[in-house]
Amino acid sequence: MIKRTATASLSMLALTLSPVWAAANNADAKGGTPTFHRDVLPVLQQNCQVCHRPGGANLGGMVAPMSFTSYDEVRPWAKSIARQVDARLMPPWHASPDQHGIFANERTLSDEEVALLVSWAKAGAPAGDAADAPPPREWPSHDGWSIGTPDLVIDMGERYFVEDDVEDQYITFTTSITKEMLPEPRWLKAVEFRPGSPVVHHIIARPLGGIAPGNDPTVYNDGFGTLIEPGMEVSWQMHYHKEPGPGTGTWDFSQAALRFYPPGYTPEHVVMNDGLGRFDFKIPPGDPHYTSTTSTTFERDTLLLGYTPHMHLRGKSARYVAKYPDGSEEVLLEVPRYDFNWQTHYEYPAPGKKIPAGTTLELTMGWDNSPENPNNPDPTAEVTYGRPTTAEMMFGFVSYADAEPGYQPSPDQMGVNGRRRGGREQIDPEEMKQMLKERFGLDWDTMSEEEREEVLQRLRGRRGAAGG
């Protein structure tokens, strides 16, 4: 039940009613017409107030524009709430119902909860008896950081003005984690980014990670982490996106909050990341069902931790499939309704999903370049890879860890794409070129230095750093 402050359209509130609304006309709650205090408020507390409250969660720049903590706040939005939940647009969750109950951060309402909210709105949104209300939900205050009080807050180094005429702009800032800020190496437990402006579309801040619209903060399960060292440079790759025009310019000063494990602690599992994708797709004009597929193979027993599919405005669907050494297959994640404004990271509960050595992870993504896609900027264009929002991308980020407790991959064991190379000393340059050619359709030798750096930054994408 969240709206993006800058780019997500509030026109969703005007969606037409579906059969659930009509079916809920006669729905009863606890033997009578549902009331706010007795029936609706508990649902909002459990499912909506994490964002819809003063100081609510900031999900990659997505901030709820209204609070749902009291009857007076909720009453004007009753019909809009009903329409949103009826259409399954809120809470924002785009995985297939076939994966219900699999991911730890699932945001869904039951059919009964949807019917209750719709029935309440249809009945005129009665308040009921305030004595029936549950106690107010207490939300911890950590200066606006949902991960708790940070051990360290860093920033992009300078305030930056995004000019009036900008529609899409990429710019990189570099800052350092000094010894004064971090006297000794520490293992990262959680990181949360705070965009400094509503025109921030995404941040990729290696080695900390990043955000895109709809991302939750990164909180590693106990025993999983990433090592941060004094002197480490943080590269802030910023993507600004807005409507150009007079008076639209704005300042940005984005930050990141870090929480560490206690000094001296070493987690059993090092979190790593891979970016599956292709750069050589060509989406024909008007094509409503174009797809592209790529894959990678894990050479050691692995714990899969989560997935972040990323496309642009024509993105339609994403599908992750595990192909096991015994010949069997399993759909790990199906996203039939990809939404550019909600680039969710689908996260497993601890300790993740174990897959055996030799498992191939296959990614298939689909686009709708037809006039029927209301977000399509130009259905007459052939669409290829590009950084602007009006172009397209294909990235399926995967976070994972080695299944062996205590396994510490060295930097030389981390491939160019962040995936360990089965214990090899170092990835061979020719092997890297072959991988880029086979998996992404790229010819390293003919690429410019800027193109090479762009590719490497994309392939090093961290959890939530969807890019583009």
C-alpha positions as CSV (number, residue, x, y, z in Angstrom):
1,M,0.0,0.0,0.0
2,I,2.7,2.4,-1.1
3,K,3.1,5.0,-3.8
4,R,6.3,6.2,-5.3
5,T,6.7,9.9,-4.4
6,A,8.0,11.0,-7.8
7,T,7.2,8.7,-10.7
8,A,4.6,6.1,-9.7
9,S,1.3,7.1,-11.0
10,L,-1.6,7.7,-8.7
11,S,-4.0,6.9,-11.5
12,M,-3.9,3.3,-10.2
13,L,-6.4,4.5,-7.6
14,A,-9.0,4.9,-10.3
15,L,-8.9,1.2,-11.4
16,T,-12.2,-0.4,-12.1
17,L,-13.7,-2.8,-9.7
18,S,-13.2,-6.6,-10.1
19,P,-15.5,-9.4,-9.2
20,V,-14.0,-9.6,-5.7
21,W,-15.7,-6.2,-5.0
22,A,-19.1,-7.5,-6.0
23,A,-18.6,-10.8,-4.1
24,A,-17.7,-8.9,-1.0
25,N,-21.1,-7.0,-0.9
26,N,-22.5,-9.6,1.5
27,A,-19.2,-10.6,3.2
28,D,-19.4,-10.6,6.9
29,A,-16.6,-10.2,9.5
30,K,-17.1,-11.9,12.8
31,G,-20.9,-12.3,12.1
32,G,-21.5,-8.7,11.0
33,T,-20.5,-5.8,8.9
34,P,-16.7,-5.2,9.4
35,T,-15.7,-2.1,11.3
36,F,-12.5,-0.2,11.2
37,H,-11.4,-0.6,14.9
38,R,-12.3,-4.2,15.3
39,D,-11.5,-5.7,11.8
40,V,-9.7,-3.3,9.5
41,L,-7.1,-1.8,11.8
42,P,-5.4,-5.2,12.7
43,V,-5.0,-5.9,8.9
44,L,-3.4,-2.5,8.4
45,Q,-1.1,-2.8,11.4
46,Q,0.1,-6.2,10.2
47,N,0.5,-5.5,6.5
48,C,0.5,-1.8,5.7
49,Q,1.7,0.4,8.5
50,V,5.4,-0.6,8.0
51,C,5.2,2.0,5.2
52,H,1.9,3.9,5.7
53,R,2.9,5.8,8.9
54,P,4.9,8.8,9.8
55,G,8.5,7.9,9.2
56,G,7.5,4.8,7.3
57,A,9.9,2.6,5.3
58,N,11.7,4.0,2.3
59,L,11.8,1.3,-0.2
60,G,14.4,2.4,-2.7
61,G,12.8,5.9,-3.0
62,M,9.3,4.6,-2.7
63,V,7.6,6.4,0.2
64,A,4.0,6.1,1.2
65,P,2.2,9.5,0.7
66,M,-0.4,8.9,3.4
67,S,-0.6,7.4,6.9
68,F,-2.9,4.5,7.9
69,T,-2.7,4.6,11.7
70,S,-6.0,6.1,12.6
71,Y,-9.6,6.1,11.4
72,D,-9.5,9.7,10.4
73,E,-6.4,9.1,8.3
74,V,-7.8,5.9,6.6
75,R,-11.4,6.9,6.0
76,P,-10.8,9.2,3.0
77,W,-8.9,6.4,1.3
78,A,-11.3,3.5,2.0
79,K,-12.5,3.0,-1.6
80,S,-9.0,3.5,-3.0
81,I,-7.6,0.9,-0.6
82,A,-10.3,-1.6,-1.6
83,R,-9.6,-1.1,-5.3
84,Q,-5.8,-1.5,-4.8
85,V,-6.0,-4.7,-2.8
86,D,-8.7,-6.1,-5.0
87,A,-6.5,-5.6,-8.1
88,R,-3.6,-7.1,-6.1
89,L,-1.5,-4.0,-6.7
90,M,-1.1,-3.4,-2.9
91,P,0.7,-4.6,-1.0
92,P,3.3,-4.6,-3.8
93,W,4.3,-8.2,-4.6
94,H,4.7,-9.6,-8.1
95,A,5.8,-13.2,-7.7
96,S,3.4,-15.9,-8.9
97,P,1.0,-17.4,-6.4
98,D,2.8,-20.7,-7.0
99,Q,5.6,-19.3,-4.9
100,H,3.3,-18.3,-2.0
101,G,5.1,-18.9,1.4
102,I,8.5,-19.4,-0.1
103,F,10.1,-16.0,0.3
104,A,10.8,-14.3,3.7
105,N,9.8,-10.8,2.6
106,E,6.5,-11.8,0.9
107,R,3.9,-9.0,1.0
108,T,0.5,-10.4,0.4
109,L,-3.0,-10.4,1.8
110,S,-5.2,-13.5,2.0
111,D,-8.4,-13.7,0.1
112,E,-10.3,-13.3,3.3
113,E,-8.4,-10.1,4.2
114,V,-9.0,-8.7,0.7
115,A,-12.7,-9.5,1.0
116,L,-12.8,-7.8,4.4
117,L,-11.3,-4.6,3.2
118,V,-13.6,-4.5,0.2
119,S,-16.7,-5.3,2.2
120,W,-15.8,-2.5,4.8
121,A,-15.4,0.1,2.0
122,K,-18.6,-1.0,0.3
123,A,-20.5,-0.7,3.6
124,G,-19.5,2.9,3.9
125,A,-16.3,2.4,6.0
126,P,-17.9,2.3,9.4
127,A,-15.7,3.2,12.4
128,G,-17.2,0.9,15.0
129,D,-16.4,1.0,18.6
130,A,-12.9,2.4,19.4
131,A,-12.8,0.1,22.4
132,D,-12.5,-2.8,20.0
133,A,-9.2,-1.5,18.5
134,P,-6.0,-3.3,19.2
135,P,-3.2,-1.4,20.9
136,P,-1.2,0.9,18.6
137,R,1.7,-0.9,17.0
138,E,5.0,0.4,18.3
139,W,7.6,1.2,15.7
140,P,11.2,1.7,16.8
141,S,12.8,5.0,16.0
142,H,16.4,5.0,14.6
143,D,16.6,8.4,13.0
144,G,14.6,7.1,10.1
145,W,16.8,4.1,9.5
146,S,14.8,0.8,9.4
147,I,17.9,-1.4,10.0
148,G,18.3,0.1,13.5
149,T,20.9,2.6,14.8
150,P,23.7,2.6,12.3
151,D,27.4,2.0,13.2
152,L,28.4,4.1,10.3
153,V,26.7,6.5,7.9
154,I,28.5,7.4,4.7
155,D,27.5,9.7,1.8
156,M,28.2,10.3,-1.8
157,G,30.8,13.0,-0.9
158,E,29.1,16.1,-2.2
159,R,25.8,17.7,-3.0
160,Y,24.9,17.4,-6.7
161,F,22.4,19.4,-8.7
162,V,20.4,17.6,-11.3
163,E,19.7,20.2,-14.0
164,D,16.3,21.1,-15.4
165,D,17.0,19.6,-18.8
166,V,17.9,16.2,-17.4
167,E,15.7,13.2,-18.2
168,D,18.3,10.4,-17.7
169,Q,21.7,11.1,-16.2
170,Y,24.4,8.7,-15.0
171,I,27.3,10.1,-12.9
172,T,29.7,8.4,-10.5
173,F,31.1,9.7,-7.3
174,T,33.9,8.1,-5.3
175,T,34.3,8.2,-1.5
176,S,36.6,6.4,0.9
177,I,35.9,4.5,4.1
178,T,38.8,5.9,6.1
179,K,40.5,4.4,9.2
180,E,39.0,7.2,11.2
181,M,35.5,6.0,10.1
182,L,36.4,2.3,10.4
183,P,39.6,1.5,12.4
184,E,39.5,-2.3,11.6
185,P,37.9,-4.6,9.1
186,R,34.3,-5.5,10.0
187,W,31.7,-7.8,8.6
188,L,28.6,-6.1,7.3
189,K,25.3,-7.2,8.8
190,A,23.0,-4.7,7.2
191,V,23.0,-1.7,4.8
192,E,20.3,0.8,4.0
193,F,20.4,3.5,1.3
194,R,18.6,6.8,1.7
195,P,18.1,8.6,-1.7
196,G,18.7,12.3,-1.2
197,S,16.2,13.3,-3.9
198,P,13.0,12.0,-5.5
199,V,14.8,11.9,-8.9
200,V,17.3,9.2,-7.8
201,H,16.2,6.2,-9.8
202,H,18.9,3.8,-8.6
203,I,22.2,3.7,-6.7
204,I,25.0,1.2,-7.3
205,A,27.6,1.7,-4.6
206,R,30.2,-1.0,-4.8
207,P,31.1,-2.8,-2.6
208,L,28.1,-2.0,-0.4
209,G,25.3,-2.9,-2.8
210,G,22.6,-0.5,-3.9
211,I,18.9,0.2,-4.4
212,A,16.3,0.6,-7.1
213,P,12.6,1.4,-6.7
214,G,10.9,-1.0,-4.3
215,N,14.0,-2.5,-2.7
216,D,14.1,-3.3,1.0
217,P,17.2,-2.6,2.9
218,T,19.8,-5.4,2.9
219,V,19.8,-7.3,6.2
220,Y,21.9,-10.5,6.1
221,N,20.7,-13.5,8.1
222,D,22.9,-14.4,11.0
223,G,26.0,-16.2,9.9
224,F,26.1,-14.4,6.5
225,G,27.9,-11.2,5.6
226,T,30.3,-9.1,3.5
227,L,33.7,-7.9,4.6
228,I,34.2,-4.1,4.7
229,E,37.8,-2.8,5.2
230,P,39.3,0.5,6.1
231,G,40.6,2.4,3.1
232,M,38.0,0.8,0.9
233,E,36.7,3.0,-1.9
234,V,32.9,3.2,-2.5
235,S,31.9,4.0,-6.1
236,W,28.5,5.7,-6.1
237,Q,27.0,5.1,-9.6
238,M,24.0,7.3,-9.6
239,H,21.1,7.2,-12.1
240,Y,18.9,10.2,-12.1
241,H,15.5,10.1,-13.9
242,K,12.8,12.7,-14.1
243,E,10.7,14.7,-16.5
244,P,12.8,17.5,-18.0
245,G,11.6,21.1,-17.9
246,P,12.0,24.5,-16.2
247,G,12.0,24.3,-12.5
248,T,12.4,20.5,-12.3
249,G,16.1,20.6,-11.3
250,T,16.9,19.5,-7.7
251,W,19.8,18.8,-5.4
252,D,20.8,15.3,-4.3
253,F,22.9,14.1,-1.3
254,S,22.3,10.4,-1.0
255,Q,23.6,8.4,2.0
256,A,24.0,4.8,3.2
257,A,23.8,3.5,6.8
258,L,25.9,0.4,7.8
259,R,25.5,-2.0,10.7
260,F,28.3,-4.4,11.5
261,Y,28.6,-7.7,13.3
262,P,30.5,-7.3,16.7
263,P,34.3,-6.8,16.4
264,G,36.2,-10.1,15.9
265,Y,33.2,-11.9,14.5
266,T,33.5,-13.8,11.2
267,P,30.3,-15.2,9.6
268,E,30.3,-18.8,8.4
269,H,29.1,-17.7,4.9
270,V,30.4,-14.9,2.6
271,V,27.6,-13.4,0.6
272,M,28.3,-13.2,-3.2
273,N,26.4,-12.0,-6.2
274,D,26.0,-12.8,-9.8
275,G,24.3,-10.8,-12.6
276,L,22.8,-13.0,-15.3
277,G,21.7,-11.2,-18.4
278,R,22.2,-10.4,-22.1
279,F,23.2,-7.3,-24.0
280,D,22.4,-8.5,-27.5
281,F,18.6,-8.7,-27.5
282,K,16.6,-6.9,-30.1
283,I,12.9,-6.4,-29.4
284,P,10.9,-6.0,-32.6
285,P,8.4,-3.1,-32.9
286,G,5.0,-4.0,-31.6
287,D,6.0,-7.4,-30.3
288,P,4.0,-8.3,-27.1
289,H,5.8,-11.5,-26.2
290,Y,9.6,-11.1,-26.9
291,T,11.8,-13.3,-24.7
292,S,15.5,-13.9,-24.1
293,T,17.3,-16.6,-22.1
294,T,20.7,-17.0,-20.5
295,S,22.2,-19.3,-17.8
296,T,25.1,-19.9,-15.5
297,T,26.3,-23.1,-13.7
298,F,27.4,-23.3,-10.1
299,E,30.5,-25.5,-9.6
300,R,30.1,-26.0,-5.9
301,D,27.2,-26.8,-3.5
302,T,25.6,-23.4,-3.1
303,L,23.0,-21.6,-0.9
304,L,20.8,-19.4,-3.0
305,L,19.7,-16.4,-1.0
306,G,17.5,-14.3,-3.3
307,Y,16.8,-12.9,-6.7
308,T,16.3,-9.4,-8.2
309,P,15.0,-9.2,-11.8
310,H,15.5,-6.0,-13.6
311,M,14.1,-4.6,-16.9
312,H,12.7,-1.2,-17.9
313,L,9.3,0.1,-19.0
314,R,8.6,-2.8,-21.5
315,G,9.5,-5.5,-18.9
316,K,6.8,-8.1,-18.6
317,S,8.0,-11.2,-16.9
318,A,10.9,-13.0,-15.3
319,R,11.5,-16.7,-14.7
320,Y,14.4,-18.4,-12.8
321,V,14.7,-22.1,-13.3
322,A,17.1,-24.6,-11.6
323,K,18.3,-27.4,-13.9
324,Y,19.8,-30.1,-11.6
325,P,22.6,-32.5,-12.4
326,D,20.1,-35.4,-12.2
327,G,18.1,-34.0,-15.1
328,S,15.2,-32.6,-13.0
329,E,14.1,-29.0,-13.1
330,E,12.5,-26.6,-10.6
331,V,11.0,-23.1,-11.1
332,L,12.6,-21.0,-8.4
333,L,10.9,-17.7,-9.1
334,E,8.1,-16.7,-11.6
335,V,7.3,-13.0,-11.9
336,P,4.3,-12.9,-14.4
337,R,3.6,-9.2,-13.8
338,Y,6.9,-7.4,-13.6
339,D,6.6,-3.7,-12.5
340,F,9.4,-1.3,-13.3
341,N,8.3,0.8,-10.2
342,W,8.7,-2.1,-7.8
343,Q,12.0,-3.9,-8.4
344,T,11.7,-6.4,-5.6
345,H,14.4,-8.5,-4.2
346,Y,12.9,-12.0,-3.5
347,E,14.6,-13.3,-0.4
348,Y,14.7,-16.8,1.0
349,P,14.5,-17.3,4.8
350,A,17.7,-18.6,6.4
351,P,19.7,-20.5,5.5
352,G,18.6,-20.1,1.8
353,K,17.9,-22.8,-0.8
354,K,20.6,-25.3,-1.2
355,I,21.5,-26.5,-4.7
356,P,24.1,-29.2,-5.6
357,A,27.3,-28.6,-7.5
358,G,26.6,-28.7,-11.3
359,T,23.2,-27.0,-11.1
360,T,22.5,-24.6,-14.0
361,L,20.5,-21.5,-13.2
362,E,18.5,-20.4,-16.2
363,L,17.0,-17.0,-16.6
364,T,14.2,-16.1,-19.1
365,M,12.8,-12.6,-19.3
366,G,10.0,-11.2,-21.4
367,W,9.0,-7.8,-22.7
368,D,5.8,-6.2,-24.1
369,N,6.7,-3.7,-26.9
370,S,3.1,-3.5,-28.1
371,P,0.7,-0.5,-28.1
372,E,-1.3,-2.4,-25.4
373,N,1.5,-1.8,-22.9
374,P,0.5,1.5,-21.2
375,N,4.1,2.2,-20.1
376,N,5.6,1.7,-23.6
377,P,7.3,4.9,-24.7
378,D,7.3,4.0,-28.4
379,P,5.8,0.7,-29.7
380,T,7.1,1.5,-33.2
381,A,10.8,1.3,-32.2
382,E,13.1,-1.7,-32.2
383,V,14.4,-1.8,-28.7
384,T,18.0,-2.8,-27.7
385,Y,20.1,-2.6,-24.6
386,G,20.6,0.9,-23.3
387,R,21.0,2.9,-20.1
388,P,18.1,5.4,-20.6
389,T,14.8,4.3,-19.1
390,T,13.3,4.4,-22.6
391,A,15.7,1.7,-23.7
392,E,15.8,-1.8,-22.1
393,M,17.9,-4.0,-19.9
394,M,18.0,-7.7,-19.0
395,F,19.5,-8.5,-15.6
396,G,18.6,-11.2,-13.2
397,F,20.7,-10.6,-10.1
398,V,21.3,-13.6,-7.7
399,S,22.7,-13.4,-4.2
400,Y,24.2,-16.6,-2.8
401,A,26.8,-18.2,-0.6
402,D,28.9,-21.3,-0.6
403,A,27.2,-24.1,1.2
404,E,30.4,-25.1,3.1
405,P,30.5,-23.3,6.5
406,G,33.7,-21.4,6.9
407,Y,34.5,-21.3,3.1
408,Q,36.3,-18.0,2.5
409,P,36.6,-17.3,-1.2
410,S,39.7,-15.2,-2.0
411,P,39.4,-12.2,-4.4
412,D,41.1,-14.4,-7.0
413,Q,38.3,-16.9,-6.7
414,M,35.7,-14.3,-7.5
415,G,35.0,-14.2,-11.2
416,V,34.4,-11.0,-13.1
417,N,30.7,-11.5,-12.4
418,G,31.2,-12.0,-8.7
419,R,30.7,-15.8,-8.9
420,R,33.5,-18.0,-7.5
421,R,35.2,-20.0,-10.1
422,G,35.3,-23.4,-8.4
423,G,38.6,-22.7,-6.6
424,R,40.6,-21.6,-9.6
425,E,43.5,-19.3,-8.9
426,Q,42.3,-16.5,-11.2
427,I,39.9,-16.1,-14.1
428,D,41.7,-16.2,-17.4
429,P,41.2,-13.1,-19.6
430,E,40.4,-15.3,-22.6
431,E,37.9,-17.2,-20.5
432,M,36.3,-13.9,-19.5
433,K,36.0,-12.8,-23.1
434,Q,34.4,-16.2,-24.0
435,M,31.9,-15.9,-21.2
436,L,30.9,-12.4,-22.3
437,K,30.5,-13.6,-25.8
438,E,28.4,-16.7,-24.9
439,R,26.3,-15.3,-22.1
440,F,25.9,-11.7,-23.2
441,G,26.7,-11.5,-26.9
442,L,29.5,-9.0,-26.3
443,D,32.9,-8.7,-28.1
444,W,35.3,-7.4,-25.5
445,D,38.0,-6.6,-28.1
446,T,35.7,-4.2,-30.0
447,M,34.3,-2.4,-27.0
448,S,35.4,1.1,-25.8
449,E,36.8,1.6,-22.4
450,E,33.6,3.2,-21.3
451,E,31.6,0.3,-22.5
452,R,33.9,-2.2,-20.7
453,E,33.6,-0.3,-17.5
454,E,29.8,-0.2,-17.9
455,V,29.7,-4.0,-18.4
456,L,31.9,-4.7,-15.5
457,Q,29.9,-2.5,-13.2
458,R,26.7,-4.2,-14.2
459,L,28.2,-7.6,-13.7
460,R,29.3,-6.7,-10.3
461,G,25.8,-5.7,-9.3
462,R,25.1,-6.3,-5.6
463,R,21.8,-7.2,-4.0
464,G,19.2,-4.6,-5.1
465,A,21.6,-2.8,-7.4
466,A,19.3,-3.3,-10.4
467,G,20.6,-0.4,-12.4
468,G,19.2,1.3,-15.3
